[in-house]
Amino acid sequence: MSKPVYLVAVDGSDCSERAAERAVNIAQKTDAEVRFVTVVPWAKYYPLYMPEVSPPIVDKKADEETERKEILEPLMQRFKDSGVPLSAKIFWGHPVEVIHEQSKKNHVNMIFVGRQGRSKVKDLLLGSVANSLAHKAGIPIVLVP
């Protein structure tokens, strides 16, 4: 039987760091591996970019380096002595779609996501990665406040 795999969606927020901590703590007890995933949404560039009309105003390499240095490297450093096998990757796209795709592709057993604690009205208007994943993933989701 292979090791369980836990995927942790991280974005640099306090709640995503708590989700990472929870995943690593549980992984220590269950002999699982933890994969940190951060997703850079193209949507934040859409107001500045019109496909086939103007070139993208995105320096993917620079943006990925920033994400790596500000989000992934601190987590990898923080948990390096945990005894848990860790990995970290950056993806571009819609967070829910990418996280769901990665969970299926990597045969993930559980997804950990930080919960921002917004109001129900804001969730209805703005959507919620955690809420959307809970309805789509088909595997256990740990929502960490």
DSSP file (Angstrom, degrees, kcal/mol; ACC not computed):
  #  RESIDUE AA STRUCTURE BP1 BP2  ACC     N-H-->O    O-->H-N    N-H-->O    O-->H-N    TCO  KAPPA ALPHA  PHI   PSI    X-CA   Y-CA   Z-CA
    1    1 A M              0   0    0      0, 0.0     2,-0.1     0, 0.0     0, 0.0   0.000 360.0 360.0 360.0 135.4    0.0    0.0    0.0
    2    2 A S        -     0   0    0      1,-0.1     3,-0.1     3,-0.0     0, 0.0  -0.361 360.0 -87.5 -83.1 162.8    1.4    3.4   -0.9
    3    3 A K        -     0   0    0      1,-0.1    29,-0.2    -2,-0.1    -1,-0.1  -0.352  47.1-106.0 -63.9 142.9    1.8    6.4    1.4
    4    4 A P        -     0   0    0      0, 0.0    29,-2.6     0, 0.0     2,-0.5  -0.413  32.9-143.2 -64.5 149.7   -1.2    8.7    1.7
    5    5 A V  E     -a   33   0A   0    102,-0.3   104,-3.0    27,-0.2   105,-1.3  -0.977  11.8-165.2-121.1 126.6   -0.8   12.0   -0.1
    6    6 A Y  E     -ab  34 110A   0     27,-2.9    29,-3.0    -2,-0.5     2,-0.5  -0.942   6.2-155.5-111.1 129.5   -2.1   15.3    1.3
    7    7 A L  E     -ab  35 111A   0    103,-2.4   105,-2.9    -2,-0.5     2,-0.5  -0.895   6.6-163.4-104.2 132.2   -2.4   18.3   -0.9
    8    8 A V  E     -ab  36 112A   0     27,-3.0    29,-2.8    -2,-0.5     2,-0.6  -0.963  10.6-147.0-120.1 118.0   -2.4   21.7    0.8
    9    9 A A  E     -ab  37 113A   0    103,-2.3   105,-0.6    -2,-0.5     2,-0.4  -0.738  26.7-176.8 -82.3 119.9   -3.6   24.8   -1.1
   10   10 A V        +     0   0    0     27,-2.8    29,-0.4    -2,-0.6    62,-0.1  -0.931  27.1 165.0-124.5 144.1   -1.5   27.7    0.0
   11   11 A D        -     0   0    0     -2,-0.4     3,-0.1     2,-0.2    -1,-0.1   0.255  65.0 -95.0-137.3   9.9   -1.6   31.4   -0.8
   12   12 A G  S    S+     0   0    0      1,-0.3     2,-0.1    59,-0.1    -2,-0.0   0.354  82.8 130.3  91.1  -7.3    0.5   33.1    1.8
   13   13 A S  S  > S-     0   0    0      1,-0.1     4,-1.8   101,-0.0    -1,-0.3  -0.348  71.2-112.9 -76.8 161.5   -2.5   33.9    4.1
   14   14 A D  H  > S+     0   0    0      1,-0.2     4,-2.0     2,-0.2     5,-0.2   0.898 117.3  52.2 -59.6 -41.3   -2.5   33.1    7.8
   15   15 A C  H  > S+     0   0    0      1,-0.2     4,-1.8     2,-0.2    -1,-0.2   0.847 107.4  51.2 -69.8 -30.8   -5.3   30.5    7.3
   16   16 A S  H  > S+     0   0    0      2,-0.2     4,-2.1     1,-0.2    -1,-0.2   0.853 108.8  52.1 -73.0 -31.1   -3.4   28.7    4.5
   17   17 A E  H  X S+     0   0    0     -4,-1.8     4,-2.3     2,-0.2    -2,-0.2   0.882 109.0  49.9 -67.7 -36.7   -0.3   28.6    6.8
   18   18 A R  H  X S+     0   0    0     -4,-2.0     4,-2.5     2,-0.2    -2,-0.2   0.873 108.8  52.8 -67.0 -35.6   -2.5   27.0    9.5
   19   19 A A  H  X S+     0   0    0     -4,-1.8     4,-2.5     2,-0.2    -2,-0.2   0.906 109.2  49.4 -64.0 -41.0   -3.8   24.5    6.9
   20   20 A A  H  X S+     0   0    0     -4,-2.1     4,-2.5     2,-0.2    -2,-0.2   0.921 111.2  49.1 -63.0 -44.0   -0.2   23.6    6.1
   21   21 A E  H  X S+     0   0    0     -4,-2.3     4,-2.4     1,-0.2    -2,-0.2   0.920 111.6  48.8 -62.3 -44.1    0.6   23.2    9.8
   22   22 A R  H  X S+     0   0    0     -4,-2.5     4,-2.4     1,-0.2     5,-0.2   0.917 111.5  49.9 -61.8 -43.9   -2.5   21.0   10.3
   23   23 A A  H  X S+     0   0    0     -4,-2.5     4,-2.6     1,-0.2    -2,-0.2   0.919 111.9  47.0 -63.3 -43.5   -1.6   18.8    7.2
   24   24 A V  H  X S+     0   0    0     -4,-2.5     4,-2.0     2,-0.2    -1,-0.2   0.909 111.4  51.8 -65.6 -41.2    2.0   18.3    8.4
   25   25 A N  H  X S+     0   0    0     -4,-2.4     4,-0.9    -5,-0.2    -2,-0.2   0.918 114.2  42.5 -61.2 -43.6    0.9   17.4   11.9
   26   26 A I  H  X S+     0   0    0     -4,-2.4     4,-1.4     1,-0.2     3,-0.4   0.878 110.7  56.9 -70.8 -36.8   -1.6   14.8   10.6
   27   27 A A  H  X>S+     0   0    0     -4,-2.6     5,-1.6     1,-0.2     4,-1.0   0.854 101.6  57.0 -62.8 -34.5    1.0   13.5    8.1
   28   28 A Q  H  <5S+     0   0    0     -4,-2.0    -1,-0.2     1,-0.2    -2,-0.2   0.859 111.3  42.9 -63.3 -33.7    3.4   12.9   10.9
   29   29 A K  H  <5S+     0   0    0     -4,-0.9    -1,-0.2    -3,-0.4    -2,-0.2   0.697 121.7  38.3 -84.9 -20.2    0.8   10.6   12.6
   30   30 A T  H  <5S-     0   0    0     -4,-1.4    -2,-0.2    -3,-0.1    -1,-0.2   0.312 104.1-118.4-115.7   7.2   -0.3    8.9    9.4
   31   31 A D  T  <5 +     0   0    0     -4,-1.0     2,-0.2     1,-0.2    -3,-0.2   0.914  63.9 149.7  54.9  46.6    3.0    8.5    7.6
   32   32 A A      < -     0   0    0     -5,-1.6     2,-0.3   -29,-0.2   -27,-0.2  -0.600  45.8-123.1-104.0 165.8    1.8   10.6    4.7
   33   33 A E  E     -a    5   0A   0    -29,-2.6   -27,-2.9    -2,-0.2     2,-0.4  -0.828  21.7-141.6-105.7 152.7    3.5   12.9    2.3
   34   34 A V  E     -ac   6  86A   0     51,-2.8    53,-1.4    -2,-0.3     2,-0.5  -0.950  10.6-166.6-120.1 131.7    2.5   16.6    1.9
   35   35 A R  E     -ac   7  87A   0    -29,-3.0   -27,-3.0    -2,-0.4     2,-0.4  -0.965   9.9-152.8-118.9 116.3    2.4   18.5   -1.3
   36   36 A F  E     -ac   8  88A   0     51,-3.1    53,-2.0    -2,-0.5     2,-0.4  -0.729  15.8-173.4 -85.9 134.0    2.0   22.3   -1.1
   37   37 A V  E     -ac   9  89A   0    -29,-2.8   -27,-2.8    -2,-0.4     2,-0.4  -0.995   9.5-174.3-130.8 130.2    0.3   23.9   -4.2
   38   38 A T  E     - c   0  90A   0     51,-2.1    53,-2.3    -2,-0.4     2,-0.5  -0.978  10.7-155.6-121.4 141.6   -0.1   27.6   -4.9
   39   39 A V  E     - c   0  91A   0     -2,-0.4    53,-0.2   -29,-0.4    51,-0.1  -0.961   6.6-152.1-121.2 124.4   -2.1   28.8   -7.9
   40   40 A V  E     - c   0  92A   0     51,-3.2    53,-2.1    -2,-0.5     2,-0.4  -0.849  24.8-137.2 -91.6 114.0   -1.6   32.1   -9.6
   41   41 A P    >   -     0   0    0      0, 0.0     3,-1.2     0, 0.0     4,-0.2  -0.570   7.7-150.5 -78.1 128.8   -4.9   33.1  -11.0
   42   42 A W  G >> S+     0   0    0     -2,-0.4     3,-2.6     1,-0.2     4,-0.7   0.810  89.9  78.6 -60.3 -28.2   -4.9   34.5  -14.5
   43   43 A A  G >4 S+     0   0    0      1,-0.3     3,-0.7     2,-0.2    -1,-0.2   0.783  80.2  64.5 -56.0 -30.4   -8.0   36.5  -13.5
   44   44 A K  G <4 S+     0   0    0     -3,-1.2    -1,-0.3     1,-0.2    -2,-0.2   0.694 107.4  43.7 -69.7 -13.8   -6.0   39.0  -11.6
   45   45 A Y  G X> S+     0   0    0     -3,-2.6     3,-1.8    -4,-0.2     4,-0.6   0.554  87.2  93.5-101.2 -11.4   -4.4   40.1  -14.9
   46   46 A Y  G X< S+     0   0    0     -4,-0.7     3,-1.2    -3,-0.7    -2,-0.1   0.844  78.6  57.3 -56.1 -39.9   -7.5   40.1  -17.1
   47   47 A P  G 34 S+     0   0    0      0, 0.0    -1,-0.3     0, 0.0    -2,-0.1   0.764 114.3  41.4 -63.0 -19.1   -8.4   43.8  -16.6
   48   48 A L  G <4 S+     0   0    0     -3,-1.8     2,-0.4     1,-0.1    -2,-0.2   0.457 111.8  61.2-102.9  -3.2   -4.9   44.6  -18.1
   49   49 A Y    <<  -     0   0    0     -3,-1.2    -1,-0.1    -4,-0.6    -4,-0.0  -0.984  50.3-173.3-137.1 130.9   -4.8   42.0  -20.8
   50   50 A M    >>  -     0   0    0     -2,-0.4     4,-2.4     5,-0.1     3,-2.2  -0.948  33.4-124.2-121.4 109.7   -6.8   41.3  -23.9
   51   51 A P  T 34 S+     0   0    0      0, 0.0    -2,-0.0     0, 0.0     0, 0.0  -0.189  92.4   7.2 -53.3 141.5   -5.9   38.1  -25.7
   52   52 A E  T 34 S+     0   0    0      2,-0.2     0, 0.0     1,-0.1     0, 0.0   0.436 126.0  66.5  66.2   2.0   -5.0   38.6  -29.4
   53   53 A V  T <4 S+     0   0    0     -3,-2.2    -1,-0.1     1,-0.5    -4,-0.0   0.708 109.7   9.9-114.2 -43.8   -5.1   42.4  -29.0
   54   54 A S  S  < S-     0   0    0     -4,-2.4    -1,-0.5     0, 0.0    -2,-0.2  -0.965  82.5-100.7-136.0 153.2   -2.3   43.2  -26.6
   55   55 A P        -     0   0    0      0, 0.0    -5,-0.1     0, 0.0     2,-0.0  -0.404  52.8 -90.4 -69.8 151.3    0.6   41.2  -25.3
   56   56 A P        -     0   0    0      0, 0.0     2,-0.6     0, 0.0    -7,-0.1  -0.337  24.9-140.8 -62.6 141.9    0.2   39.9  -21.7
   57   57 A I        +     0   0    0    -12,-0.2     2,-0.4    -3,-0.1    -8,-0.0  -0.367  67.7 111.7 -96.3  52.3    1.5   42.2  -19.0
   58   58 A V        -     0   0    0     -2,-0.6     2,-0.8     4,-0.0     3,-0.1  -0.988  54.7-161.4-132.0 131.7    2.8   39.3  -17.1
   59   59 A D     >  -     0   0    0     -2,-0.4     4,-2.9     1,-0.2     5,-0.3  -0.823  17.4-174.6-106.9  88.6    6.3   38.2  -16.4
   60   60 A K  H  > S+     0   0    0     -2,-0.8     4,-3.0     1,-0.2     5,-0.2   0.876  80.2  52.3 -54.1 -43.0    5.5   34.6  -15.5
   61   61 A K  H  > S+     0   0    0      1,-0.2     4,-2.1     2,-0.2    -1,-0.2   0.925 113.1  43.6 -62.0 -44.6    9.1   33.8  -14.5
   62   62 A A  H  > S+     0   0    0     -3,-0.2     4,-2.2     2,-0.2    -2,-0.2   0.910 114.6  49.7 -67.1 -42.1    9.3   36.8  -12.1
   63   63 A D  H  X S+     0   0    0     -4,-2.9     4,-2.5     1,-0.2    -2,-0.2   0.907 111.6  48.6 -64.0 -41.0    5.8   36.1  -10.7
   64   64 A E  H  X S+     0   0    0     -4,-3.0     4,-2.7    -5,-0.3    -1,-0.2   0.890 109.7  52.2 -66.0 -38.6    6.6   32.5  -10.1
   65   65 A E  H  X S+     0   0    0     -4,-2.1     4,-2.6    -5,-0.2    -1,-0.2   0.902 110.0  49.2 -63.7 -40.2    9.9   33.5   -8.4
   66   66 A T  H  X S+     0   0    0     -4,-2.2     4,-2.9     2,-0.2     5,-0.3   0.936 112.3  47.6 -63.1 -46.8    8.0   35.8   -6.1
   67   67 A E  H  X>S+     0   0    0     -4,-2.5     4,-2.2     1,-0.2     5,-1.5   0.907 113.1  49.4 -60.2 -42.4    5.4   33.1   -5.2
   68   68 A R  I  <>S+     0   0    0     -4,-2.7     5,-3.3     3,-0.2    -2,-0.2   0.942 116.5  40.4 -62.7 -48.5    8.2   30.7   -4.6
   69   69 A K  I  <5S+     0   0    0     -4,-2.6    -2,-0.2     1,-0.2    -1,-0.2   0.867 123.4  37.9 -70.7 -37.2   10.2   33.0   -2.3
   70   70 A E  I  <5S+     0   0    0     -4,-2.9    -2,-0.2    -5,-0.2    -1,-0.2   0.764 133.5  13.0 -89.0 -25.9    7.2   34.5   -0.5
   71   71 A I  I  X5S+     0   0    0     -4,-2.2     4,-1.1    -5,-0.3    -3,-0.2   0.798 126.6  35.1-116.3 -57.8    4.9   31.4   -0.1
   72   72 A L  I  ><S+     0   0    0     -5,-1.5     4,-2.7     2,-0.2     5,-0.2   0.930 112.3  51.8 -77.1 -46.6    6.5   28.1   -0.9
   73   73 A E  H  ><S+     0   0    0     -5,-3.3     4,-2.6     1,-0.2     5,-0.2   0.908 108.6  51.6 -60.8 -42.7   10.1   28.4    0.4
   74   74 A P  H  > S+     0   0    0      0, 0.0     4,-2.6     0, 0.0    -1,-0.2   0.901 112.5  47.0 -60.7 -37.5    9.1   29.6    3.8
   75   75 A L  H  X S+     0   0    0     -4,-1.1     4,-2.0     2,-0.2    -2,-0.2   0.925 112.2  48.8 -68.1 -43.9    6.7   26.7    4.2
   76   76 A M  H  < S+     0   0    0     -4,-2.7     4,-0.4     1,-0.2    -1,-0.2   0.909 114.9  46.0 -61.7 -40.8    9.4   24.2    3.0
   77   77 A Q  H >< S+     0   0    0     -4,-2.6     3,-0.9    -5,-0.2     4,-0.3   0.922 110.4  53.4 -66.4 -44.4   11.9   25.7    5.4
   78   78 A R  H 3< S+     0   0    0     -4,-2.6     3,-0.3     1,-0.2    -2,-0.2   0.862 120.2  31.4 -59.7 -37.9    9.4   25.8    8.3
   79   79 A F  T >< S+     0   0    0     -4,-2.0     3,-1.9     1,-0.2     5,-0.4   0.253  84.0 109.1-107.5  12.3    8.6   22.1    8.0
   80   80 A K  T <  S+     0   0    0     -3,-0.9     3,-0.5    -4,-0.4    -1,-0.2   0.798  83.3  46.2 -62.3 -29.0   11.9   20.7    6.7
   81   81 A D  T 3  S+     0   0    0     -4,-0.3    -1,-0.3    -3,-0.3    -2,-0.1   0.223  84.4  98.0 -96.7  15.0   12.6   18.9   10.1
   82   82 A S  S <  S-     0   0    0     -3,-1.9    -1,-0.2     2,-0.2    -2,-0.1   0.689  89.4-125.4 -76.0 -18.4    9.2   17.4   10.4
   83   83 A G  S    S+     0   0    0     -3,-0.5    -3,-0.1     1,-0.3    -2,-0.1   0.489  72.4 123.8  83.6   2.3   10.1   14.1    9.0
   84   84 A V  S    S-     0   0    0     -5,-0.4     2,-0.3   -51,-0.0    -1,-0.3  -0.827  70.9-115.2 -98.7 131.4    7.3   14.4    6.5
   85   85 A P        -     0   0    0      0, 0.0   -51,-2.8     0, 0.0     2,-0.3  -0.518  43.9-169.4 -63.9 125.8    8.2   14.1    2.7
   86   86 A L  E     +c   34   0A   0     -2,-0.3     2,-0.3   -53,-0.2   -51,-0.2  -0.880  17.9 171.2-121.2 148.8    7.4   17.6    1.3
   87   87 A S  E     -c   35   0A   0    -53,-1.4   -51,-3.1    -2,-0.3     2,-0.3  -0.966  11.5-159.4-147.0 162.9    7.1   19.0   -2.2
   88   88 A A  E     +c   36   0A   0     -2,-0.3     2,-0.3   -53,-0.2   -51,-0.2  -0.996   9.8 177.0-148.2 137.9    5.9   22.3   -3.5
   89   89 A K  E     -c   37   0A   0    -53,-2.0   -51,-2.1    -2,-0.3     2,-0.4  -0.982  19.4-141.4-142.1 152.8    4.7   23.5   -6.9
   90   90 A I  E     -c   38   0A   0     -2,-0.3     2,-0.3   -53,-0.2   -51,-0.2  -0.929  22.4-179.5-112.4 137.6    3.3   26.6   -8.6
   91   91 A F  E     -c   39   0A   0    -53,-2.3   -51,-3.2    -2,-0.4     2,-0.4  -0.924  20.1-135.8-131.4 159.1    0.5   26.5  -11.2
   92   92 A W  E     +c   40   0A   0     -2,-0.3     2,-0.3   -53,-0.2   -53,-0.0  -0.928  60.1  56.0-112.5 140.0   -1.3   29.1  -13.2
   93   93 A G  S    S-     0   0    0    -53,-2.1   -50,-0.2    -2,-0.4   -51,-0.1  -0.949  94.7 -20.1 143.8-161.0   -5.1   29.0  -13.7
   94   94 A H     >  -     0   0    0     -2,-0.3     4,-2.8   -53,-0.2     5,-0.3  -0.748  58.5-135.9 -83.9 123.5   -8.3   29.0  -11.7
   95   95 A P  H  > S+     0   0    0      0, 0.0     4,-2.7     0, 0.0     5,-0.3   0.871 100.6  47.7 -51.2 -46.8   -7.5   27.8   -8.1
   96   96 A V  H  > S+     0   0    0      1,-0.2     4,-2.4     2,-0.2     5,-0.2   0.935 115.1  45.3 -62.4 -45.9  -10.5   25.4   -7.8
   97   97 A E  H  > S+     0   0    0      2,-0.2     4,-2.6     1,-0.2    -1,-0.2   0.921 115.9  45.8 -64.6 -44.4   -9.9   23.8  -11.2
   98   98 A V  H  X S+     0   0    0     -4,-2.8     4,-2.8     2,-0.2     5,-0.2   0.933 114.2  47.1 -66.3 -45.9   -6.1   23.4  -10.7
   99   99 A I  H  X S+     0   0    0     -4,-2.7     4,-2.2    -5,-0.3    -2,-0.2   0.921 114.5  47.5 -62.7 -43.9   -6.4   22.1   -7.2
  100  100 A H  H  X S+     0   0    0     -4,-2.4     4,-1.9    -5,-0.3    -2,-0.2   0.933 113.3  48.2 -62.0 -46.4   -9.1   19.6   -8.2
  101  101 A E  H  X S+     0   0    0     -4,-2.6     4,-2.8     1,-0.2    -2,-0.2   0.911 112.9  47.8 -60.8 -44.0   -7.0   18.5  -11.3
  102  102 A Q  H  X S+     0   0    0     -4,-2.8     4,-2.1     1,-0.2    -1,-0.2   0.856 108.0  55.4 -67.8 -34.3   -3.9   18.1   -9.2
  103  103 A S  H  <>S+     0   0    0     -4,-2.2     5,-2.6    -5,-0.2    -1,-0.2   0.898 114.0  40.6 -65.6 -38.2   -5.7   16.1   -6.5
  104  104 A K  H ><5S+     0   0    0     -4,-1.9     3,-1.3     3,-0.2    -2,-0.2   0.933 114.9  50.5 -72.9 -46.8   -6.9   13.6   -9.2
  105  105 A K  H 3<5S+     0   0    0     -4,-2.8    -2,-0.2     1,-0.3    -3,-0.2   0.846 117.2  40.2 -60.6 -35.9   -3.6   13.5  -11.1
  106  106 A N  T 3<5S-     0   0    0     -4,-2.1    -1,-0.3    -5,-0.2    -2,-0.2   0.265 107.6-120.5-100.9  10.7   -1.6   12.8   -7.9
  107  107 A H  T < 5 -     0   0    0     -3,-1.3  -102,-0.3     1,-0.2    -3,-0.2   0.918  42.3-167.2  51.3  49.7   -4.1   10.4   -6.3
  108  108 A V      < -     0   0    0     -5,-2.6  -102,-0.2    -6,-0.2    -1,-0.2  -0.420  20.1-159.9 -70.8 140.9   -4.5   12.7   -3.3
  109  109 A N  S    S+     0   0    0   -104,-3.0     2,-0.3     1,-0.3  -103,-0.2   0.731  73.6   9.3 -92.1 -26.6   -6.2   11.3   -0.2
  110  110 A M  E     -b    6   0A   0   -105,-1.3  -103,-2.4    29,-0.1     2,-0.4  -0.987  61.6-145.3-156.8 142.7   -7.1   14.6    1.4
  111  111 A I  E     -bd   7 141A   0     29,-2.3    31,-3.3    -2,-0.3     2,-0.5  -0.935  11.1-157.4-112.6 134.2   -7.0   18.3    0.6
  112  112 A F  E     +bd   8 142A   0   -105,-2.9  -103,-2.3    -2,-0.4     2,-0.4  -0.946  17.6 172.8-111.4 129.2   -6.3   21.0    3.2
  113  113 A V  E     -bd   9 143A   0     29,-2.7    31,-3.0    -2,-0.5     2,-0.2  -0.998  30.7-122.1-137.9 137.8   -7.5   24.5    2.6
  114  114 A G  E     - d   0 144A   0   -105,-0.6     2,-0.6    -2,-0.4    16,-0.2  -0.555  23.5-140.0 -75.0 143.7   -7.5   27.6    4.7
  115  115 A R        -     0   0    0     29,-3.5    -1,-0.0    -2,-0.2    13,-0.0  -0.931   3.8-155.6-109.6 119.2  -10.9   29.1    5.3
  116  116 A Q        -     0   0    0     -2,-0.6    -1,-0.1     1,-0.1  -102,-0.0   0.743  29.2-131.2 -67.7 -24.5  -11.0   32.9    5.2
  117  117 A G        +     0   0    0      1,-0.1    -1,-0.1     2,-0.0     3,-0.1   0.795  44.9 164.5  79.0  26.9  -14.1   33.2    7.4
  118  118 A R        -     0   0    0      1,-0.1    -1,-0.1     2,-0.1     2,-0.0  -0.249  43.7 -90.3 -70.4 166.9  -15.9   35.6    5.1
  119  119 A S     >  -     0   0    0      1,-0.1     4,-2.2     4,-0.0     5,-0.2  -0.304  33.1-110.8 -73.2 162.7  -19.6   36.1    5.6
  120  120 A K  H  > S+     0   0    0      1,-0.2     4,-2.3     2,-0.2     5,-0.2   0.863 119.0  55.5 -62.0 -36.0  -22.2   34.0    3.7
  121  121 A V  H  > S+     0   0    0      2,-0.2     4,-2.2     1,-0.2    -1,-0.2   0.937 108.0  46.9 -64.1 -46.3  -23.1   37.0    1.6
  122  122 A K  H  >>S+     0   0    0      1,-0.2     4,-3.5     2,-0.2     5,-0.5   0.898 111.0  52.8 -62.9 -39.4  -19.5   37.6    0.5
  123  123 A D  H  X5S+     0   0    0     -4,-2.2     4,-2.0     1,-0.2    -1,-0.2   0.901 109.7  48.9 -62.1 -39.8  -19.2   33.9   -0.3
  124  124 A L  H  <5S+     0   0    0     -4,-2.3    -2,-0.2     2,-0.2    -1,-0.2   0.907 119.8  37.2 -65.1 -40.9  -22.3   34.1   -2.5
  125  125 A L  H  <5S+     0   0    0     -4,-2.2    -2,-0.2    -5,-0.2    -1,-0.2   0.894 132.1  24.9 -78.4 -41.4  -21.1   37.1   -4.3
  126  126 A L  H  <5S-     0   0    0     -4,-3.5    -3,-0.2    -5,-0.2    -2,-0.2   0.647  99.5-132.3-101.7 -18.7  -17.4   36.3   -4.6
  127  127 A G     << -     0   0    0     -4,-2.0     2,-0.4    -5,-0.5    -1,-0.2  -0.133  14.9-113.7  82.9 170.6  -17.3   32.6   -4.4
  128  128 A S     >  -     0   0    0      1,-0.1     4,-2.9    -4,-0.1     5,-0.2  -0.964   5.0-150.6-149.0 125.8  -15.0   30.5   -2.2
  129  129 A V  H  > S+     0   0    0     -2,-0.4     4,-2.7     2,-0.2     5,-0.2   0.942 103.9  48.7 -59.8 -46.6  -12.2   28.2   -3.2
  130  130 A A  H  > S+     0   0    0    -16,-0.2     4,-2.2     1,-0.2    -1,-0.2   0.929 113.8  45.6 -60.4 -46.3  -12.8   26.1   -0.1
  131  131 A N  H  > S+     0   0    0      2,-0.2     4,-1.3     1,-0.2    -1,-0.2   0.922 113.6  48.9 -64.6 -45.0  -16.5   25.9   -0.6
  132  132 A S  H  X S+     0   0    0     -4,-2.9     4,-1.2     1,-0.2     3,-0.3   0.913 111.9  49.0 -62.8 -42.5  -16.2   25.1   -4.3
  133  133 A L  H  X S+     0   0    0     -4,-2.7     4,-3.0    -5,-0.2     3,-0.4   0.898 105.0  58.5 -63.3 -39.6  -13.6   22.4   -3.6
  134  134 A A  H  < S+     0   0    0     -4,-2.2     4,-0.3     1,-0.2    -1,-0.2   0.834 112.2  41.3 -59.9 -31.3  -15.8   20.9   -0.9
  135  135 A H  H  < S+     0   0    0     -4,-1.3    -1,-0.2    -3,-0.3    -2,-0.2   0.677 125.9  32.5 -87.7 -18.2  -18.5   20.4   -3.5
  136  136 A K  H  < S+     0   0    0     -4,-1.2    -2,-0.2    -3,-0.4    -3,-0.2   0.763  96.1  76.6-109.5 -30.9  -16.3   19.2   -6.3
  137  137 A A     <  -     0   0    0     -4,-3.0    -3,-0.1    -5,-0.2    -2,-0.1   0.830  68.3-151.7 -64.8 -41.0  -13.3   17.2   -5.0
  138  138 A G  S    S+     0   0    0      1,-0.3    -1,-0.1    -5,-0.3    -4,-0.1   0.563  70.0  81.2  78.0   6.2  -14.9   13.9   -4.1
  139  139 A I  S    S-     0   0    0     -5,-0.0    -1,-0.3   -28,-0.0   -29,-0.1  -0.899  97.9 -69.5-133.7 165.0  -12.3   13.3   -1.4
  140  140 A P        -     0   0    0      0, 0.0   -29,-2.3     0, 0.0     2,-0.4  -0.287  46.5-160.8 -59.9 137.9  -12.1   14.6    2.2
  141  141 A I  E     -d  111   0A   0    -31,-0.2     2,-0.7    -7,-0.1   -29,-0.2  -0.978   7.0-153.0-119.8 130.3  -11.4   18.3    2.5
  142  142 A V  E     -d  112   0A   0    -31,-3.3   -29,-2.7    -2,-0.4     2,-0.7  -0.922   9.5-159.6-104.1 113.5  -10.1   19.8    5.7
  143  143 A L  E     -d  113   0A   0     -2,-0.7   -29,-0.2   -31,-0.2   -31,-0.1  -0.846   8.9-161.1 -94.5 117.3  -11.2   23.4    6.0
  144  144 A V  E      d  114   0A   0    -31,-3.0   -29,-3.5    -2,-0.7  -125,-0.2  -0.878 360.0 360.0-106.1 120.0   -8.9   25.2    8.5
  145  145 A P              0   0    0      0, 0.0    -1,-0.1     0, 0.0  -129,-0.1   0.499 360.0 360.0 -72.3 360.0  -10.1   28.5   10.0
